[in-house]
């Protein structure tokens, strides 16, 4: 997929750090993320390729025992699927749902939290595309749920970076969040703040809790925006996006009564 001239036609970078690709006249829809997750077509065990063979005996037993649950949960959303087939939009979406479920049962040694965050936000992108192609089928609800899950896991990832409870460095190669450029830990900070802002009402319905959530997110975002202002090594695009988001936080927090 990454080889050969003209197969990938890069489009714009979205506010969610997603790289869009134009349809190829020869190959049609092309998405590098379709094949990023390895999936066993028989038991539906799924993971990033580097984690494929790292299960211990306890994890293997969990994978075996939860096959029916994985299949049932997946079919409720997308119907029966066949991973022996070439990947497409539906199978790509399914692969990330399966990966999230499987990483729920992985131990801290594989750094499951940042991987669940990345899988959730990529999964949300897939369900956005599915909702555009097949509206009124509830895919938008799955999309928003995945975004909210991603917000929580990105925030948790930053806490883990401080505590060292998971080897987050082992997940640095997939932090992306997309495959065209790895924004690494800058992307984690930005997406955590972006998703918190976008889903602030769902994450904290109570006004006082919401204000506290926004204040904490703004302070975290300042690590990226503040460090970027004086650094020539950080790409201007993410610093510019962080500045706009930081200003949005400042305005909203002021409207809610200011920092306490």
Buried (B, 14 or more C-beta within 10 A) or exposed (E): EEEEEEBBEEEEBEEBBBBBBEEEEEEEBBBBBBBBBBBBEEEBBBBBEEBEEEBEEEBEEBBEEBBEEBBEBBEEBBEEBEBEEEBEBBBBBBBBBBBBBBBEBBEEEBBBBBBBBBBBBBBBBBBBBBBEEEEEEEBBEBBBBBBBBBBBBBBBBBEBBEEEEBBBEBBBEBBBBBBBBBBEBBBBBBBBBBBBBBBBEEBBEEEEEBBBBBBEBBEBBBBBBEBBEEEEEBEEEBBEBBBEBBEBBBEBBEEBEEEE
